[in-house]
Amino acid sequence: MKKQLIILAVVFSIFSCSKNEGNLHLTGNIKGLNKGTLYIQKIVDSLLVPIDTIKIDGKSDFESHLTIDSPEMYYLFLDRGVTNSLDNNIPFFAEAGEISIQTSLENYLSDAKITGSKNHDKFEEYKLVNSRYTDKNLDLVQMQFKAYQDKKYAQADSVAKEQDLVTKRRYLYAVNFALNNKDYEVAPFIALSEIPDVNLKYLDTIQKMMTPKVAKSMYGKKLKDFYNERRKVEK
């Protein structure tokens, strides 16, 4: 009997370890979702690749245990069986630890609240300011279009110059944000995804200012490789 109990204890221990393996524990809730499939995805060679599949059947809660080597942008994709719209994909900056995603079926993307990731908090901070530049540029595009319609070419040229200024401000904001957050992996991510064509001297400054931990991360290494490739081409 004692031998059987020991065997059962070992089996239970193995099961518990396999169930809770990984250094990233992702939990969440999608209010209003009773049945569906969630895919946790990441970009591999420019393609979104699923790394875990979660079936929702009756309960709107979900959970996943993942192993992540370095902080990285992941995506929580909801398969509605209708479309692959971007509104079905929630980007979140994954990192080791406990991360929670709370949202709703009705407003899957816009209602998303992500907690537990310091890199994601920084990314949201960046997006908030960057959206103002995006909105301003959209307004200018409309103004320029109307000026051309009305054949007010001088006005259209003036708007184009203002667009250039907004773009420069947006780029400088991204550069300053990356430098001010050099101890977070979101810094090289923003440099790579938002301003890859910025003046090479700014990329050089960002990659040199990264802390050793960030420099050794996936995005830190990619930024250094990208910078070196651009330097070769532009010599």
C-alpha positions as a printed Julia matrix, in Angstrom:
235×3 Matrix{Float64}:
   0.0    0.0     0.0
   2.83   2.34    0.97
   4.58   1.58   -2.33
   1.42   2.41   -4.29
   1.06   5.75   -2.47
   4.67   6.64   -3.32
   4.07   5.82   -7.0
   0.89   7.92   -7.01
   2.76  10.82   -5.39
   5.49  10.65   -8.05
   2.92  10.54  -10.87
   1.04  13.49   -9.37
   4.3   15.42   -9.01
   5.2   14.79  -12.67
   1.72  15.83  -13.8
   1.86  19.02  -11.72
   5.26  19.96  -13.13
   4.19  19.37  -16.73
   1.0   21.34  -16.18
   2.8   24.35  -14.7
   5.98  24.29  -16.73
   7.28  27.5   -18.25
   8.21  30.91  -16.87
   5.23  32.84  -18.27
   1.81  32.25  -16.77
  -0.86  33.91  -18.92
  -4.44  34.18  -17.64
  -7.44  36.14  -18.78
 -11.11  36.49  -19.44
 -13.13  37.37  -22.54
 -16.5   38.6   -21.33
 -19.33  37.24  -23.47
 -17.32  34.45  -25.1
 -18.82  31.01  -24.44
 -17.28  29.02  -27.25
 -14.31  29.59  -29.54
 -10.59  29.14  -30.04
  -7.73  31.37  -28.96
  -4.28  31.25  -30.49
  -1.2   32.72  -28.85
   1.04  33.81  -31.72
   4.42  35.37  -32.34
   6.26  36.53  -35.44
   8.73  34.08  -36.95
  10.39  35.06  -40.24
   7.78  37.8   -40.84
   4.87  35.37  -40.3
   2.51  35.01  -37.35
   3.0   31.52  -35.97
   0.8   29.93  -33.25
   2.68  28.71  -30.18
  -0.34  27.65  -28.12
  -4.02  26.9   -28.72
  -6.74  27.41  -26.12
 -10.26  26.04  -26.52
 -13.07  28.02  -24.89
 -16.14  25.93  -24.11
 -18.61  27.25  -21.57
 -16.25  29.41  -19.51
 -14.79  32.7   -20.69
 -11.64  32.31  -18.58
  -8.44  31.06  -20.18
  -4.96  30.09  -19.07
  -1.64  29.18  -20.64
   1.83  28.25  -19.39
   4.62  29.26  -21.75
   8.39  29.35  -21.81
   9.86  32.63  -23.03
  13.6   33.21  -23.43
  13.39  36.97  -23.83
  10.63  39.62  -23.69
   8.83  39.58  -27.02
   5.68  40.89  -28.68
   3.01  38.17  -28.71
  -0.52  38.24  -30.11
  -3.73  36.78  -28.7
  -5.82  35.86  -31.73
  -9.54  35.07  -31.43
 -10.78  32.76  -34.15
 -14.35  33.89  -34.83
 -14.54  31.62  -37.86
 -15.42  34.59  -40.08
 -12.46  36.87  -40.72
  -8.81  37.39  -39.89
  -9.39  41.05  -39.11
  -6.8   42.92  -37.05
  -9.61  43.55  -34.57
  -9.31  39.86  -33.66
  -5.67  40.17  -32.62
  -4.5   41.66  -29.31
  -0.77  42.49  -29.24
   0.89  42.19  -25.83
   4.5   42.46  -24.78
   5.17  39.1   -23.18
   7.79  38.6   -20.49
   8.45  36.09  -17.72
   6.01  36.24  -14.82
   2.24  36.6   -14.41
   0.36  38.41  -17.19
  -3.39  38.95  -17.35
  -5.52  39.94  -20.35
  -9.09  41.07  -19.71
 -11.38  42.01  -22.6
 -14.83  41.45  -24.12
 -16.17  39.59  -27.12
 -18.0   42.7   -28.37
 -14.96  45.0   -28.31
 -12.18  42.46  -28.32
  -9.32  44.79  -29.23
 -10.42  48.15  -27.8
 -11.51  46.74  -24.4
  -8.27  44.84  -23.85
  -6.57  45.54  -20.51
  -3.16  43.94  -20.04
  -1.41  43.84  -16.68
   1.74  42.2   -15.32
   4.22  43.22  -18.03
   6.46  46.24  -17.43
   7.45  46.28  -21.09
   3.81  46.36  -22.11
   3.12  49.27  -19.74
   5.93  51.18  -21.44
   4.63  50.22  -24.88
   1.17  51.59  -24.0
   2.82  54.8   -22.8
   4.59  55.12  -26.14
   1.44  54.39  -28.16
  -0.59  57.02  -26.31
   1.7   59.87  -27.39
   2.45  58.41  -30.8
  -1.27  58.25  -31.6
  -1.41  62.04  -31.38
   1.14  62.32  -34.18
  -0.81  59.76  -36.2
  -4.08  61.65  -35.73
  -2.42  64.96  -36.63
  -0.99  63.45  -39.8
  -4.4   62.08  -40.83
  -5.9   65.55  -40.4
  -3.15  67.0   -42.58
  -3.73  64.36  -45.27
  -7.37  65.38  -45.43
  -6.43  69.06  -45.59
  -3.97  68.43  -48.39
  -6.49  66.38  -50.35
  -9.08  69.15  -50.08
  -6.51  71.77  -51.1
  -5.74  69.8   -54.28
  -9.47  69.4   -54.96
  -9.91  73.15  -54.67
  -6.76  73.68  -56.79
  -5.1   75.59  -53.96
  -1.65  74.26  -54.72
   0.26  76.73  -52.55
  -1.84  75.64  -49.58
  -1.24  71.99  -50.44
   2.53  72.61  -50.46
   2.28  74.33  -47.07
   0.41  71.36  -45.63
   3.06  69.0   -47.03
   5.76  70.94  -45.17
   3.75  70.67  -41.96
   3.45  66.92  -42.55
   7.22  66.67  -42.75
   7.53  68.5   -39.42
   5.03  66.14  -37.76
   6.94  63.13  -39.08
  10.23  64.51  -37.76
   8.66  65.14  -34.35
   7.25  61.61  -34.3
  10.65  60.13  -35.13
  12.42  62.25  -32.51
   9.83  61.21  -29.93
  10.46  57.54  -30.73
  14.23  58.05  -30.46
  13.95  59.87  -27.13
  11.53  57.28  -25.8
  13.93  54.45  -26.68
  16.85  56.29  -25.03
  14.85  57.14  -21.89
  13.79  53.49  -21.57
  17.09  51.86  -22.47
  16.7   49.33  -19.65
  13.54  47.85  -21.19
  13.36  45.5   -24.18
  10.62  47.7   -25.62
  13.35  50.23  -26.55
  15.0   48.19  -29.34
  11.57  46.9   -30.37
  10.35  50.45  -31.02
  13.54  51.31  -32.9
  13.07  48.28  -35.16
   9.33  48.48  -35.69
   8.65  52.23  -35.66
  11.74  54.01  -36.98
  13.93  51.52  -38.9
  14.7   54.17  -41.54
  15.68  56.9   -39.07
  19.09  58.54  -39.51
  21.73  55.91  -38.76
  23.35  58.02  -36.03
  20.18  57.72  -33.93
  20.09  53.93  -34.27
  23.76  53.88  -33.3
  23.04  55.91  -30.17
  20.11  53.69  -29.17
  22.02  50.44  -29.61
  25.03  51.79  -27.72
  22.89  53.09  -24.83
  21.07  49.8   -24.2
  21.83  48.2   -20.84
  23.73  44.88  -20.98
  20.55  42.92  -20.19
  18.61  44.57  -23.01
  21.54  44.27  -25.42
  21.53  40.49  -24.84
  17.77  40.21  -25.44
  16.24  39.08  -28.72
  15.31  42.6   -29.84
  18.63  43.99  -28.57
  20.56  41.54  -30.74
  18.28  42.2   -33.72
  18.81  45.94  -33.42
  22.59  45.53  -33.39
  22.46  43.24  -36.43
  20.12  45.63  -38.24
  22.35  48.6   -37.47
  25.45  46.79  -38.73
  23.7   45.8   -41.97
  22.54  49.36  -42.63
  26.02  50.69  -41.89
  27.52  48.35  -44.49
  24.98  49.41  -47.13
  25.25  53.14  -46.43
  29.04  53.33  -46.34
